[in-house]
Every structure is written in structure tokens, then in C-alpha cells.
Amino acid sequence: MNSSLNDSVLFIDDEQKVLNSLQRQLNEEPFMQHYTSSQEDALEIIRAQDISVIICDMRMPGMNGVELLARAAAIRPDSIRIVLSGYSDANEVMSAINDGQIWRYISKPWKAAELILAIQNALDLWNSEKQRGELIRALQQSNDQLHDLNNNLEDIVRERTTELYERSTILEHIVNSASIEESLCFILTRLEEVSQTSKSNIYIYETAAFLRPSSLTPEIFQTMLITEPQTTDNLTLIPLHKSTTLLGVLVINNSAIMEHTNWKLLTAMIKLLEVSLSQYVLISQTPKIIGDMSAILRDL
């Protein structure tokens, strides 16, 4: 057995000479030792310290050993309890086993070698049960972590599946739509469903106007450059770029969208909006580009 000062044994006997004898015999043993002739002091020690083994006399004035060990078991259920007594009445022994939940009964006068061996075996049992409890807790923690990981994995798969479905739906509509403007409106509608909002819109810097009819006035965006997502009043404003060029501002009628929305999916939809909006801006610029080229050709 490998006892250490981490192991502690409490001896309780109303006769001080018994305690003195125990202390002389066990003085060299490598475990912490506590001795007391007071039952109340014993309970205080048990409450204050993680006692490994409790060795108690049976017949003591005031509170007998069975009652004391029963109270000790309620405080430190993992402690190993031993009765050391000069009385061997069968009824008392059975009461100690049933009520005091004792592990062993040693008669007085005891043999030092027998007592030391019993204490060593009790400490071995206490340490084994302690390690077993630690392993069970570690296993439960691992199971909880695995359960959380499985739940997180299910959430990740669900989010990814939803994202792929939305991408596929939007791309299919873009391919089959009659105009870029129609594609932009369709993406906005899907975005509203994902973010549980309504009346979203896009302010387009090229045309200085909103994509959809809006109660907001375009003038507020003409003087306000939105370069980072921000909230104002009940709106969330998200800039739409092509490389470093600011194309427009996505206006979402919900200032708390960042808190409850599948942000990965929303980000993917914003990317599709940026691609479609860059095409929309390019088409809007085409007449001007043609006019400029025609003017250059006339001057040649």
C-alpha cells in the first residue's frame, strides 16, 4: 500500500489512554492522524476535512459509536468506517453495520499489526473508490462533450445543407430570370425569409436610387458612405462591394439581425447580391459607355 499524508484517519474514543496507546503504535505510519475524545469535535473535523478512514469506539457517553458513525456517513459518505470496541454484543454489531455503515469491526484489546493492516486495507479501498469516482466523472464529462459535439455537428450539417439549397435555388433563378433586376429582387425575397424580416431593399450608388419602392429617402445615403455593417434606428445597413468599389447598401428592416440569423447563410446570400449588383451596375453604365465611345469616334 502507498499511504501518504493525503490519506487521513480519525480516531474517536472517550478514553484518553486508548487514544494515547493508538498514537504510540501508529506514530510512524505515513498517513495523517487525528485523535479526539469528543463526539462533537469529531463531527467538526469530519465536516472540515476530507477524512479517509474513521475509527470509533462503540460505547461512549452521550452519543454512542453507532449514532456518531451514522452522522459521519451523512457528512462523508465515502469515508471508510471501522468500529474498535471491547464489546461484541451481536445486536450492537448488527446495528453498527446497518446504521453506522461500518466496513469492519475490531475488538479490544487489538493487535497492533492487525489494526495497521486493517487501516492500510481501508485506505487502499478509499483511494480505489476515489479513483473510480474520478474515472466515472471523467467518463461522464467525455460523454457530455461527445454529445455536445454530435449536436454541434448536426447543427453544422443542417446549416450547410440549408446554405447549399439556398445557393442552388438562387443560382437557378438567376440563370432563368429575365433581368438582373428580377434576380436582385428574388435574392432579397429569399434573404427576408432567412432573416425573418420584411421590406429589405438595396440603395444603389450608381443610380442614386433604391431597387424597390421605399419609404426611406435616397438623399440620406447620398451623403452617408457605408463601409462597414452598422445599425441605425430599426435598420441594419450592410455595404455591397465589388473588390474595393462600393456598389450599394443592403438595407434590412431589423436592427437585431446579427443576433438570431444564420450569419453564414446570410453572408453567402450577400455575396450573390454583390455579384448580381455588379452586373446590374455594369448594364446601367452601358448606354453611357456607348455614348462616350460614339463621341470619340465622331471626333476622329
C-alpha positions, 0 to 999 in steps of 0.5 A: 500500500502507498499511504501518504499524508493525503490519506487521513484517519480519525480516531474517536474514543472517550478514553484518553489512554486508548487514544494515547496507546493508538498514537504510540503504535501508529506514530510512524505510519505515513498517513495523517492522524487525528485523535479526539475524545469528543463526539462533537469535535469529531463531527467538526473535523469530519465536516472540515476535512476530507477524512479517509478512514474513521475509527470509533469506539462503540460505547461512549457517553452521550452519543454512542459509536453507532449514532456518531458513525451514522452522522459521519456517513451523512457528512462523508459518505465515502469515508471508510468506517471501522468500529474498535470496541471491547464489546461484541454484543451481536445486536450492537454489531448488527446495528453498527453495520446497518446504521453506522455503515461500518466496513469492519469491526475490531475488538479490544484489546487489538493487535497492533499489526492487525489494526495497521493492516486493517487501516492500510486495507481501508485506505487502499479501498478509499483511494480505489473508490476515489479513483473510480469516482474520478474515472466515472466523472471523467467518463461522464464529462467525455460523454457530455462533450461527445454529445455536445459535439454530435449536436454541434455537428448536426447543427453544422450539417443542417446549416450547410445543407440549408446554405447549399439549397439556398445557393442552388435555388438562387443560382437557378433563378438567376440563370432563368430570370429575365433581368438582373433586376428580377434576380436582385429582387428574388435574392432579397425575397429569399434573404427576408425569409432567412432573416425573418424580416420584411421590406429589405431593399438595396440603395444603389450608388450608381443610380442614386436610387433604391431597387424597390419602392421605399419609404426611406429617402435616397438623399440620406445615403447620398451623403452617408458612405457605408463601409462597414455593417452598422445599425441605425434606428430599426435598420441594419445597413450592410455595404455591397462591394465589388473588390474595393468599389462600393456598389450599394447598401443592403438595407434590412428592416431589423436592427437585431439581425446579427443576433438570431440569423444564420450569419453564414447563410446570410453572408453567402446570400450577400455575396450573390447580391454583390455579384448580381449588383455588379452586373446590374451596375455594369448594364446601367453604365452601358448606354453611357459607355456607348455614348462616350465611345460614339463621341470619340469616334465622331471626333476622329 
